[in-house]
Amino acid sequence: MIRSASLPDDLLMNAADEVTIRQDLLLVALGKRPADKLLRVGRLLDVHTCTWLYDQEIAIRGRRIAWTGPAGTFPGTAMERADRSGLAATPGFGEVHKHIESSHITPEYEAALVLPRGNTWTCEASHEFSNVDGRHNLEFWLTARRHGSPMKIFPLPGSAVPPTAYEWGGGYYGYDEQAEFLTRSLMVAGLDEVMDWPAVWNPENPSHKRLWGMIQATFEKRGVVEGHGAGLRDLNSINAFAAAGLASDHEGWTAEEVWDKLRHGIFIEIRPHSMPEIIEGLLQRGLADWSQVAFATDDRSASDTLRMGATDYNVRLAIHSGLPLEIAIQCVTINPARHMRLTPWVGSIAPGRFADIVLLDDTEKLSIAEVWADGEPVSQGTEYRGPLPSIYWPQWASRTVNIQRTIEPKDFAITAEPDRATMQAALLRPFHWHDEFITMELPVENGQVQRDPVRNVTKFAIVDRFSGEGKVSRMFWLGCGPKTPDTAVGCTVAHDKHNLWIVGSSDEAMAMVANRVAEIGGGWVLVSGGKVLAEVRYEIGGLMTQRPADELDVDMQQLYAAAEAIEWLYEPTFSPRWYPGFPERLQFATLTCAPWRWVLVAPCQAAPQGFVNVATGQTHPVVW
């Protein structure tokens, strides 16, 4: 990149450098200083007016845009020219709400994966790594950019740190922490999704003060308070959600729900799984102004991105669902940038913004020919050609599974009362969003309560990976896990606290999974018949690996192949995304946010067995 020596390095934004940069840009726009590049395009989508402009030029200075206008009218000179007059230009796509951790690759490799697919900036919903190492969370998300990655990551510190008052571990955020984050960097856009609705509305909830302290700090610094309105569909709840200052919701499932939330001033972030129904319903209702709508990927693995795409997939799905292309692009550019108050830097091809440009060779198909970021081409087709920084992640990122003992089969035993042939057991199933847990009478053998695979009952456990003690909570779950004898699977991706969860048909297999996960530093392990059949290493935070997406995908495909030899229990539950076969979505079945009630967490003082209703604080024995 040709850069003037007088320009500050704006990889990480700060107010003082912004003044210097913009003083320089205005002189370039007036023709009093040369541009570094002059990029000519055949068409340019002006997302501010939702119109196409023809035969346009973009003057680039450093990493920013200094001037745009009709070709041949730039008043100054340029050190370099690039002709892309056969292509159409749109702004770089942005993610309004995404957990990069769910790609399971580190930020520098996430950039290499998604930039060729148009995604040049991301609002990182950072309560995943926050819960692993809250102290270093901001440093983690800014490291790749500091080392030269062209993708902009705007972190939003997690409100769910910890997710509820009944969880503990790698992080704690309140007023002081949030105020410090927002003061430290212009890159911090606000507060990540406020998920613990019982703590928001109920002053008696033990998380109430902590959560409202974070909200207060965000208001004081004029950041955005993101919401999470799962299950809040009645009119009173929607009003209360908006009144609380929760500015957005990405949990809308139906057009009726989304319409009601839009009407009450809530910014809507539509996820792909519900997009067709929602867009069709909003069009039928005659929505004329889509400025309060954006598209959110939320969670998507690297394997799925390789197969489906990134933000470009969301745009194509919206177009297929009936939305005009221009509006669909607004929903991943100017709309999320306005909502997140980031328009001085991203969201449009306009002066002062980063020179992040998606070049299309077929607008109707949204076919991406090139992507430019920071004023340089970084991809050709789906091949990434931009800088890929070499990062040495310190031990706070690479050694986060702290289990300083050998886990044994007896750690998963559920002891029966003396002289009992059966006992009543509390059961959960994945995505059990009910006020009451399930009960079932289970057999006792050798003083221990037993699984019952005939009735789809197996054992589920949470192993604390933060204290070093390896504390274990365990109970029986319904309709998930292996039916094949002496088999277990586990993973350190366990939204949102990210302890180690294990489900298995024998205590011995569960112990083997736990110990192997600790050895590899986090990730997936599948065990059967006393052997490790497959494993996938997530050595960074227990959530990600520092490898290219295609290398991770090889390991994931080997895991899937090994899982095909296992017979898996299954029965439907509330979630439409709970499928038969390998239970990958158990990563999300440990959530504790609304609308969850009864959950299993790592043992804590408030819930020694780990079985607790997070809406009320009520606890209950797992057998009696």
C-alpha positions as CSV (number, residue, x, y, z in Angstrom):
1,M,0.0,0.0,0.0
2,I,1.3,3.5,-0.9
3,R,0.8,5.6,2.3
4,S,1.8,9.1,3.1
5,A,4.4,9.2,5.9
6,S,2.4,12.0,7.4
7,L,-0.7,9.9,8.0
8,P,-1.3,8.1,11.3
9,D,-1.7,4.4,11.3
10,D,-5.4,4.0,11.7
11,L,-5.7,0.2,12.0
12,L,-7.1,1.0,15.5
13,M,-9.2,4.1,15.6
14,N,-8.6,6.9,18.1
15,A,-10.0,10.4,18.2
16,A,-6.7,12.3,17.9
17,D,-5.6,10.4,14.8
18,E,-9.1,10.8,13.3
19,V,-8.6,14.6,13.4
20,T,-5.3,14.4,11.5
21,I,-6.6,11.9,9.0
22,R,-9.7,13.9,8.2
23,Q,-7.8,17.1,7.9
24,D,-5.7,15.3,5.2
25,L,-8.7,13.8,3.5
26,L,-10.5,17.1,3.0
27,L,-7.4,18.5,1.3
28,V,-7.3,15.5,-1.0
29,A,-11.0,16.0,-1.8
30,L,-10.3,19.6,-2.8
31,G,-7.4,18.5,-5.0
32,K,-4.8,20.2,-2.9
33,R,-3.1,16.9,-2.0
34,P,-2.7,13.8,-4.2
35,A,-4.8,10.6,-3.8
36,D,-3.0,7.4,-3.4
37,K,-5.4,5.6,-5.8
38,L,-8.2,6.4,-8.1
39,L,-10.6,3.4,-8.6
40,R,-13.0,3.5,-11.5
41,V,-16.1,1.3,-11.4
42,G,-19.0,0.8,-13.9
43,R,-21.7,1.3,-11.3
44,L,-21.8,2.3,-7.6
45,L,-24.6,1.6,-5.2
46,D,-25.2,4.7,-3.1
47,V,-26.8,3.1,-0.1
48,H,-27.8,6.5,1.4
49,T,-30.3,7.1,-1.5
50,C,-30.7,3.4,-2.6
51,T,-29.7,4.4,-6.2
52,W,-27.1,3.3,-8.7
53,L,-24.6,5.8,-10.0
54,Y,-22.9,5.1,-13.3
55,D,-19.2,5.4,-14.3
56,Q,-17.9,6.5,-11.0
57,E,-14.5,7.0,-9.5
58,I,-13.4,6.6,-5.9
59,A,-10.3,8.5,-4.7
60,I,-8.5,6.6,-1.9
61,R,-6.0,8.1,0.5
62,G,-4.3,5.7,2.9
63,R,-7.0,3.3,4.1
64,R,-9.9,5.8,3.6
65,I,-12.0,7.2,0.9
66,A,-11.4,10.9,0.2
67,W,-13.7,11.6,-2.7
68,T,-16.4,10.0,-4.9
69,G,-18.0,11.3,-8.1
70,P,-18.3,10.9,-11.9
71,A,-15.3,9.5,-13.7
72,G,-13.0,12.2,-14.9
73,T,-14.1,14.9,-12.5
74,F,-11.7,14.3,-9.6
75,P,-10.0,17.7,-9.0
76,G,-6.6,16.3,-8.0
77,T,-4.0,13.8,-9.0
78,A,-3.5,10.2,-8.1
79,M,-0.3,8.2,-7.7
80,E,-2.0,5.1,-9.0
81,R,-5.2,4.2,-11.0
82,A,-7.2,1.0,-11.1
83,D,-9.9,0.4,-13.7
84,R,-12.8,-1.9,-12.7
85,S,-15.2,-0.3,-15.1
86,G,-16.7,-3.7,-15.9
87,L,-17.8,-4.2,-12.3
88,A,-20.4,-2.8,-9.9
89,A,-19.4,-1.5,-6.5
90,T,-21.2,-1.8,-3.2
91,P,-19.9,-1.0,0.3
92,G,-18.2,-3.7,2.2
93,F,-20.7,-5.9,4.0
94,G,-21.0,-5.7,7.8
95,E,-22.2,-8.1,10.5
96,V,-24.5,-6.3,12.9
97,H,-24.3,-9.2,15.4
98,K,-21.9,-12.2,15.1
99,H,-20.0,-14.4,17.5
100,I,-16.8,-15.0,15.6
101,E,-16.0,-17.6,18.2
102,S,-18.7,-19.8,16.6
103,S,-16.6,-20.0,13.4
104,H,-14.1,-21.8,15.7
105,I,-11.2,-20.1,14.0
106,T,-9.2,-17.1,15.4
107,P,-9.9,-13.6,14.1
108,E,-7.1,-13.5,11.6
109,Y,-8.3,-16.7,9.9
110,E,-11.9,-15.5,10.2
111,A,-10.9,-12.5,8.1
112,A,-9.3,-14.7,5.5
113,L,-12.5,-16.7,5.3
114,V,-15.1,-14.0,5.1
115,L,-13.4,-11.1,3.3
116,P,-13.6,-12.8,-0.1
117,R,-17.3,-13.2,0.6
118,G,-17.8,-9.5,1.1
119,N,-17.6,-9.2,4.9
120,T,-15.2,-6.3,5.7
121,W,-16.5,-5.4,9.2
122,T,-18.1,-7.2,12.1
123,C,-19.7,-6.2,15.4
124,E,-18.4,-9.0,17.6
125,A,-20.8,-10.1,20.2
126,S,-18.1,-11.0,22.6
127,H,-19.6,-12.7,25.6
128,E,-18.1,-16.1,24.5
129,F,-14.4,-15.2,25.0
130,S,-15.5,-12.8,27.7
131,N,-16.6,-15.7,29.7
132,V,-13.4,-17.5,29.2
133,D,-11.0,-14.6,29.9
134,G,-12.9,-11.4,30.6
135,R,-9.8,-9.5,31.6
136,H,-8.1,-10.0,28.2
137,N,-11.3,-9.9,26.0
138,L,-10.7,-6.5,24.4
139,E,-7.1,-7.2,23.8
140,F,-8.0,-10.5,22.1
141,W,-10.4,-8.8,19.6
142,L,-8.1,-6.0,18.7
143,T,-5.0,-8.1,18.2
144,A,-5.5,-9.2,14.6
145,R,-6.3,-5.7,13.5
146,R,-3.3,-4.3,15.3
147,H,-1.2,-6.8,13.4
148,G,-2.5,-5.7,10.0
149,S,-5.7,-7.7,9.3
150,P,-7.9,-5.7,7.0
151,M,-11.1,-6.8,8.6
152,K,-12.5,-4.3,11.2
153,I,-13.8,-6.0,14.4
154,F,-15.9,-3.7,16.6
155,P,-16.2,-5.5,20.0
156,L,-19.2,-5.3,22.2
157,P,-18.3,-6.5,25.7
158,G,-20.7,-9.2,26.9
159,S,-23.5,-8.4,29.2
160,A,-23.7,-12.1,30.0
161,V,-20.4,-12.3,31.9
162,P,-21.4,-14.4,33.8
163,P,-24.6,-15.3,32.0
164,T,-26.6,-15.6,35.3
165,A,-25.9,-15.2,39.0
166,Y,-25.6,-19.0,39.2
167,E,-22.5,-19.3,37.0
168,W,-18.9,-18.3,37.5
169,G,-15.6,-18.7,35.8
170,G,-13.4,-16.7,33.5
171,G,-14.9,-13.2,33.7
172,Y,-17.1,-10.7,35.6
173,Y,-18.3,-7.5,34.0
174,G,-20.2,-4.7,35.8
175,Y,-20.3,-0.9,35.6
176,D,-16.6,-0.4,36.1
177,E,-15.5,-2.8,33.5
178,Q,-17.9,-1.6,30.9
179,A,-17.1,2.1,31.5
180,E,-13.4,1.2,31.1
181,F,-13.9,-0.7,27.8
182,L,-15.9,2.2,26.2
183,T,-13.3,4.7,27.3
184,R,-10.3,2.7,26.1
185,S,-11.2,2.3,22.4
186,L,-13.4,3.9,19.7
187,M,-13.7,0.4,18.3
188,V,-16.0,-0.6,21.2
189,A,-19.5,0.0,19.9
190,G,-21.6,-0.7,23.0
191,L,-23.0,-3.5,25.1
192,D,-23.5,-7.0,23.7
193,E,-26.9,-8.6,23.8
194,V,-28.6,-8.2,27.2
195,M,-29.9,-11.8,27.6
196,D,-30.9,-12.2,31.2
197,W,-34.4,-10.8,31.0
198,P,-35.4,-11.9,34.5
199,A,-32.5,-9.9,35.8
200,V,-33.5,-6.9,33.8
201,W,-37.1,-6.6,35.1
202,N,-36.8,-8.1,38.6
203,P,-35.0,-5.9,41.2
204,E,-34.8,-9.0,43.4
205,N,-32.8,-11.0,40.9
206,P,-29.1,-11.2,42.1
207,S,-27.8,-10.1,38.7
208,H,-30.1,-7.0,38.5
209,K,-27.6,-4.5,39.9
210,R,-24.6,-5.8,37.9
211,L,-26.6,-5.8,34.6
212,W,-28.1,-2.3,35.1
213,G,-24.6,-1.0,36.0
214,M,-23.4,-2.1,32.5
215,I,-26.4,-0.5,30.9
216,Q,-25.8,2.7,32.8
217,A,-22.1,2.8,31.7
218,T,-23.1,2.3,28.1
219,F,-25.7,5.1,28.2
220,E,-23.0,7.4,29.8
221,K,-20.6,6.7,26.9
222,R,-23.4,6.9,24.3
223,G,-22.9,3.3,23.2
224,V,-25.6,1.0,21.9
225,V,-27.3,-1.4,24.2
226,E,-28.1,-4.6,22.2
227,G,-31.0,-6.8,23.3
228,H,-32.0,-10.4,23.2
229,G,-35.7,-10.8,23.3
230,A,-36.1,-14.6,23.0
231,G,-39.6,-15.6,23.9
232,L,-40.8,-12.0,24.5
233,R,-43.8,-11.9,22.1
234,D,-46.7,-10.5,24.0
235,L,-47.4,-6.8,23.8
236,N,-46.6,-6.0,27.4
237,S,-43.2,-7.7,27.2
238,I,-42.4,-5.9,24.0
239,N,-43.2,-2.6,25.5
240,A,-41.1,-3.4,28.6
241,F,-38.2,-4.5,26.5
242,A,-38.2,-1.3,24.5
243,A,-38.7,0.8,27.7
244,A,-35.6,-0.8,29.2
245,G,-33.5,0.8,26.5
246,L,-32.7,-2.5,24.8
247,A,-32.2,-1.2,21.3
248,S,-32.4,-4.4,19.1
249,D,-33.5,-7.9,18.9
250,H,-32.1,-10.8,16.8
251,E,-34.4,-13.4,18.3
252,G,-37.5,-12.8,16.2
253,W,-38.9,-16.0,14.9
254,T,-42.2,-14.9,13.1
255,A,-43.3,-12.0,11.0
256,E,-46.0,-11.0,13.5
257,E,-43.4,-10.8,16.4
258,V,-41.0,-8.8,14.3
259,W,-43.7,-6.5,13.1
260,D,-44.8,-5.8,16.6
261,K,-41.2,-5.1,17.7
262,L,-40.5,-2.8,14.8
263,R,-43.7,-0.8,15.7
264,H,-42.3,-0.3,19.2
265,G,-39.0,1.1,18.0
266,I,-36.8,-2.0,18.3
267,F,-34.1,-2.5,15.6
268,I,-34.6,-5.9,14.1
269,E,-31.6,-8.2,13.2
270,I,-33.0,-11.1,11.1
271,R,-31.2,-14.4,11.2
272,P,-31.2,-16.7,8.2
273,H,-33.1,-19.6,9.8
274,S,-36.2,-17.4,10.1
275,M,-35.5,-14.9,7.2
276,P,-37.8,-16.3,4.5
277,E,-40.9,-16.2,6.7
278,I,-40.1,-12.8,8.2
279,I,-39.3,-11.1,5.0
280,E,-42.4,-12.5,3.2
281,G,-44.5,-11.4,6.2
282,L,-43.1,-7.9,6.3
283,L,-43.6,-7.4,2.6
284,Q,-47.2,-8.6,2.9
285,R,-47.7,-6.1,5.7
286,G,-46.4,-3.3,3.4
287,L,-43.2,-2.4,5.2
288,A,-42.0,0.6,3.3
289,D,-39.0,1.7,5.4
290,W,-36.4,-1.0,6.0
291,S,-33.9,1.2,7.7
292,Q,-34.6,-0.4,11.1
293,V,-33.7,-3.9,9.7
294,A,-30.4,-5.7,9.3
295,F,-29.3,-9.3,8.8
296,A,-27.4,-11.1,11.5
297,T,-25.4,-14.3,11.1
298,D,-25.2,-14.7,14.9
299,D,-23.5,-18.2,14.9
300,R,-22.0,-20.0,11.9
301,S,-19.2,-22.5,11.8
302,A,-16.3,-22.3,9.4
303,S,-17.5,-25.5,7.8
304,D,-20.9,-24.0,7.1
305,T,-19.4,-20.7,5.8
306,L,-17.2,-22.7,3.4
307,R,-20.4,-24.5,2.2
308,M,-22.9,-21.6,2.3
309,G,-21.1,-18.3,2.4
310,A,-20.9,-15.5,4.9
311,T,-22.9,-12.2,4.9
312,D,-23.2,-12.8,1.1
313,Y,-25.3,-15.8,1.9
314,N,-27.7,-13.7,4.0
315,V,-28.1,-11.2,1.2
316,R,-28.8,-13.9,-1.4
317,L,-31.4,-15.5,0.9
318,A,-33.1,-12.2,1.4
319,I,-33.3,-11.6,-2.3
320,H,-34.6,-15.1,-2.8
321,S,-37.2,-14.3,-0.1
322,G,-38.5,-11.4,-2.2
323,L,-36.5,-8.4,-1.0
324,P,-35.1,-6.1,-3.7
325,L,-31.3,-6.4,-4.1
326,E,-30.6,-2.7,-3.2
327,I,-32.6,-3.0,0.1
328,A,-31.0,-6.3,0.9
329,I,-27.6,-4.6,0.6
330,Q,-28.7,-1.7,2.7
331,C,-29.5,-4.3,5.4
332,V,-25.8,-5.3,5.6
333,T,-24.2,-1.9,5.1
334,I,-25.7,1.4,6.0
335,N,-28.5,0.0,8.3
336,P,-26.3,-1.8,10.7
337,A,-23.7,1.0,10.6
338,R,-26.3,3.6,11.5
339,H,-27.7,1.4,14.3
340,M,-24.2,0.8,15.7
341,R,-23.3,4.5,15.3
342,L,-20.4,3.5,13.0
343,T,-21.3,5.5,9.9
344,P,-18.1,7.8,10.1
345,W,-16.1,4.6,9.3
346,V,-18.1,1.9,7.6
347,G,-21.4,1.2,5.9
348,S,-21.1,3.2,2.6
349,I,-18.8,4.2,-0.2
350,A,-18.4,7.8,0.9
351,P,-15.6,10.2,2.0
352,G,-14.1,9.5,5.4
353,R,-15.0,5.9,5.4
354,F,-12.6,3.0,5.1
355,A,-12.1,2.1,1.5
356,D,-13.9,-1.3,1.8
357,I,-15.6,-2.2,-1.5
358,V,-17.3,-5.3,-2.9
359,L,-17.0,-5.5,-6.7
360,L,-19.7,-7.6,-8.4
361,D,-19.5,-9.1,-11.9
362,D,-23.2,-10.1,-11.7
363,T,-25.5,-8.0,-9.4
364,E,-28.6,-10.2,-9.8
365,K,-26.7,-13.2,-8.5
366,L,-24.6,-11.2,-6.1
367,S,-21.5,-12.7,-7.7
368,I,-18.4,-11.3,-6.1
369,A,-15.4,-10.8,-8.3
370,E,-13.1,-8.8,-5.9
371,V,-13.2,-7.4,-2.5
372,W,-11.2,-4.3,-1.5
373,A,-10.4,-3.5,2.2
374,D,-8.4,-0.7,3.5
375,G,-8.0,0.6,0.0
376,E,-6.4,-2.6,-1.4
377,P,-7.7,-5.6,-3.2
378,V,-7.7,-8.5,-0.8
379,S,-9.5,-11.3,-2.8
380,Q,-10.1,-12.7,-6.2
381,G,-13.2,-14.8,-6.3
382,T,-13.3,-16.7,-3.1
383,E,-9.5,-16.7,-2.8
384,Y,-8.0,-14.5,-0.1
385,R,-5.0,-12.5,-1.2
386,G,-4.7,-10.0,1.6
387,P,-2.3,-9.9,4.5
388,L,-2.6,-12.8,7.0
389,P,-0.7,-11.7,10.2
390,S,1.3,-14.2,12.1
391,I,0.1,-13.9,15.7
392,Y,1.6,-15.5,18.8
393,W,-1.3,-16.0,21.2
394,P,-0.1,-15.9,24.8
395,Q,-1.0,-18.4,27.4
396,W,-4.0,-16.5,28.6
397,A,-5.6,-17.3,25.2
398,S,-4.0,-20.7,24.5
399,R,-4.2,-22.4,27.9
400,T,-7.8,-21.9,29.2
401,V,-8.8,-25.4,30.1
402,N,-7.8,-25.5,33.7
403,I,-8.6,-29.0,35.0
404,Q,-5.8,-30.0,37.4
405,R,-6.8,-33.5,38.2
406,T,-7.7,-36.8,36.5
407,I,-11.4,-37.0,36.0
408,E,-12.7,-40.5,37.1
409,P,-15.8,-42.5,36.2
410,K,-17.0,-42.1,39.8
411,D,-17.2,-38.3,39.2
412,F,-20.3,-39.0,37.0
413,A,-22.0,-41.5,39.3
414,I,-25.4,-40.5,40.7
415,T,-25.8,-42.2,44.1
416,A,-29.1,-43.7,45.2
417,E,-30.5,-43.7,48.7
418,P,-29.8,-46.9,50.6
419,D,-32.0,-49.9,49.8
420,R,-33.7,-48.3,46.9
421,A,-34.6,-50.3,43.8
422,T,-35.7,-47.2,41.9
423,M,-35.6,-43.5,42.4
424,Q,-37.3,-40.5,41.0
425,A,-35.1,-38.4,38.7
426,A,-35.3,-34.9,37.4
427,L,-34.7,-34.8,33.6
428,L,-34.1,-32.1,31.1
429,R,-34.0,-32.4,27.3
430,P,-32.3,-30.0,24.9
431,F,-34.2,-26.7,24.6
432,H,-36.6,-27.5,27.4
433,W,-38.3,-24.1,27.8
434,H,-40.9,-25.1,30.4
435,D,-41.6,-24.0,34.0
436,E,-41.3,-27.6,35.2
437,F,-38.6,-30.2,34.6
438,I,-39.5,-33.7,33.5
439,T,-39.6,-36.5,36.1
440,M,-39.1,-40.3,35.6
441,E,-38.6,-43.3,37.8
442,L,-35.2,-44.8,37.0
443,P,-33.7,-48.2,38.1
444,V,-30.9,-48.5,40.8
445,E,-28.1,-51.0,40.5
446,N,-25.1,-51.3,42.8
447,G,-26.2,-48.2,44.7
448,Q,-26.3,-46.0,41.6
449,V,-29.2,-44.6,39.6
450,Q,-29.0,-45.9,36.1
451,R,-29.6,-44.6,32.6
452,D,-32.5,-46.0,30.6
453,P,-31.7,-46.1,26.8
454,V,-35.0,-47.8,26.1
455,R,-36.7,-44.7,27.2
456,N,-34.1,-42.4,25.6
457,V,-32.6,-41.5,28.9
458,T,-28.8,-40.9,29.2
459,K,-26.5,-39.0,31.5
460,F,-25.4,-35.4,30.9
461,A,-22.6,-33.6,32.8
462,I,-20.9,-30.2,33.1
463,V,-17.2,-30.2,34.1
464,D,-15.9,-26.9,35.5
465,R,-12.8,-25.9,33.5
466,F,-11.9,-22.7,35.3
467,S,-11.1,-23.4,38.9
468,G,-8.6,-26.2,38.5
469,E,-10.7,-28.4,40.7
470,G,-12.7,-30.0,37.8
471,K,-16.0,-29.8,39.7
472,V,-18.7,-32.0,38.1
473,S,-22.5,-31.6,38.0
474,R,-24.5,-34.4,36.5
475,M,-28.1,-35.5,35.9
476,F,-30.2,-37.4,33.4
477,W,-31.2,-36.0,30.1
478,L,-33.8,-37.2,27.6
479,G,-33.5,-37.6,23.9
480,C,-29.9,-36.8,23.2
481,G,-26.5,-38.4,23.3
482,P,-25.2,-41.9,22.3
483,K,-27.3,-45.1,22.5
484,T,-24.3,-47.1,21.5
485,P,-22.8,-48.6,24.7
486,D,-19.6,-47.3,26.2
487,T,-19.7,-44.1,24.2
488,A,-19.5,-40.4,25.0
489,V,-19.0,-37.1,23.3
490,G,-18.0,-33.7,24.8
491,C,-17.0,-30.2,23.9
492,T,-15.7,-27.0,25.6
493,V,-18.1,-24.9,23.4
494,A,-21.0,-24.7,25.8
495,H,-22.9,-21.4,25.4
496,D,-22.5,-19.2,27.2
497,K,-20.3,-20.1,30.1
498,H,-18.2,-22.5,28.1
499,N,-17.5,-25.2,30.6
500,L,-17.0,-28.7,29.3
501,W,-20.2,-30.6,28.6
502,I,-20.3,-34.4,28.2
503,V,-23.1,-36.7,27.3
504,G,-22.5,-40.5,27.4
505,S,-23.8,-44.0,27.7
506,S,-21.1,-45.0,30.3
507,D,-19.3,-43.1,33.1
508,E,-16.0,-44.6,31.9
509,A,-16.4,-43.1,28.4
510,M,-17.4,-39.8,29.9
511,A,-14.3,-39.7,32.0
512,M,-12.1,-40.6,29.0
513,V,-13.7,-37.7,27.1
514,A,-13.0,-35.2,29.9
515,N,-9.4,-36.1,30.3
516,R,-8.6,-36.1,26.6
517,V,-10.3,-32.7,26.2
518,A,-8.1,-31.3,29.0
519,E,-5.0,-32.8,27.3
520,I,-5.7,-31.1,23.9
521,G,-6.6,-27.7,25.5
522,G,-10.3,-27.7,24.4
523,G,-12.5,-28.8,21.6
524,W,-14.4,-31.9,20.6
525,V,-13.7,-35.5,21.7
526,L,-15.7,-38.6,20.7
527,V,-15.0,-41.9,22.5
528,S,-16.4,-45.4,22.0
529,G,-15.2,-48.8,23.2
530,G,-12.3,-47.3,25.2
531,K,-10.9,-45.5,22.1
532,V,-10.8,-41.9,20.9
533,L,-12.6,-42.1,17.6
534,A,-12.2,-38.5,16.7
535,E,-11.2,-35.1,18.1
536,V,-11.1,-31.5,17.0
537,R,-8.7,-29.2,18.7
538,Y,-9.9,-25.7,19.9
539,E,-6.7,-24.6,21.6
540,I,-7.5,-20.9,21.7
541,G,-10.0,-20.2,24.5
542,G,-11.3,-23.7,24.1
543,L,-13.5,-22.1,21.4
544,M,-11.3,-21.6,18.4
545,T,-8.3,-23.0,16.6
546,Q,-5.5,-21.0,15.0
547,R,-5.8,-22.6,11.6
548,P,-7.3,-21.9,8.2
549,A,-11.0,-22.8,7.8
550,D,-10.3,-25.6,5.3
551,E,-7.9,-27.3,7.7
552,L,-10.4,-27.1,10.5
553,D,-13.1,-28.5,8.2
554,V,-11.0,-31.6,7.5
555,D,-11.1,-32.4,11.2
556,M,-14.8,-31.6,11.5
557,Q,-15.6,-33.9,8.6
558,Q,-13.6,-36.7,10.3
559,L,-15.6,-36.1,13.4
560,Y,-18.9,-36.3,11.5
561,A,-17.7,-39.5,9.7
562,A,-16.8,-41.2,13.0
563,A,-20.2,-40.1,14.5
564,E,-22.0,-41.9,11.7
565,A,-21.0,-45.2,13.2
566,I,-22.7,-44.3,16.5
567,E,-26.4,-44.8,17.2
568,W,-27.8,-41.5,18.6
569,L,-30.8,-41.1,20.8
570,Y,-33.3,-38.6,19.6
571,E,-36.8,-37.2,20.1
572,P,-38.2,-33.8,19.1
573,T,-38.1,-30.8,21.4
574,F,-39.3,-27.3,21.1
575,S,-36.5,-26.0,18.9
576,P,-37.0,-26.5,15.2
577,R,-33.2,-26.8,14.8
578,W,-32.8,-29.8,17.0
579,Y,-32.1,-32.6,14.5
580,P,-31.5,-36.4,14.7
581,G,-28.0,-37.8,14.5
582,F,-24.7,-36.3,15.9
583,P,-25.9,-33.8,18.5
584,E,-23.7,-30.9,17.5
585,R,-26.3,-28.4,18.6
586,L,-25.8,-29.5,22.2
587,Q,-23.3,-26.6,22.2
588,F,-26.3,-24.4,22.6
589,A,-28.4,-26.6,24.9
590,T,-26.4,-25.3,27.9
591,L,-27.7,-21.7,27.5
592,T,-29.2,-20.1,30.6
593,C,-30.7,-17.0,29.1
594,A,-34.5,-16.4,28.7
595,P,-36.6,-18.4,27.8
596,W,-34.6,-21.1,29.7
597,R,-35.8,-22.0,33.2
598,W,-34.3,-25.2,34.6
599,V,-30.7,-25.8,33.6
600,L,-27.6,-27.6,34.6
601,V,-24.6,-25.5,35.4
602,A,-21.3,-26.2,37.1
603,P,-21.6,-26.7,40.9
604,C,-21.8,-23.4,42.8
605,Q,-22.7,-22.2,46.2
606,A,-26.2,-21.2,45.2
607,A,-26.8,-24.6,43.4
608,P,-24.4,-27.3,44.8
609,Q,-25.7,-29.9,42.4
610,G,-25.8,-27.4,39.5
611,F,-29.5,-27.9,38.9
612,V,-31.3,-24.6,39.1
613,N,-34.1,-22.6,37.7
614,V,-32.3,-19.4,36.5
615,A,-35.6,-17.5,36.3
616,T,-36.4,-18.0,40.0
617,G,-33.3,-19.3,41.7
618,Q,-35.1,-22.4,42.8
619,T,-33.0,-25.6,43.2
620,H,-33.9,-29.2,43.3
621,P,-32.2,-32.6,43.8
622,V,-31.4,-34.5,40.6
623,V,-32.7,-37.7,42.2
624,W,-34.9,-38.3,45.3
